Amino acid sequence: MDAEDKRAQRLQLLEDHIGQALRDSEASGELRAAPSYGKPLNFGDGYDDTPAELRMPMKLLKDAGVLPPEVEMMQRIAVVQQQADAAPDESEARALRQRLAEMRQHLALRLEQLRVNRSL
């Protein structure tokens, strides 16, 4: 068995284990007791904006209550986006959109730097 077959086998075992754990939780009613059960998922947490190879380390930091600077930047971007959407006049909205573009560019550069260096 070559390395790729072993990797595929380990992934299948992990997938089977996760599937069984979910089925057990569903059968016991544990899933229905979760506060988020039946509610829409919130995708505004920056998960999709984070490079795939950094998602797990970022999630571990988040779960430990430590926000990486990039996540804080994503949150600030979301606030400025809301401000731009609610701006009372076009000149203010334009200024906020310009700021938003700069913030997004800065974040993209930082995420690319992390991807290249593969470090937090």
Buried (B, 14 or more C-beta within 10 A) or exposed (E): EEEEEEEEEEEEEEEEEEEEEEEEBEEEEEBEEEEEEEEEEEEEBBBEBBBEEBEEBBEEBBEEEEBBEBBEBBBBBBEBBEBBEEBEEEEEBEEBBEBBEEBBEEBEEBBEEBBEEEEE
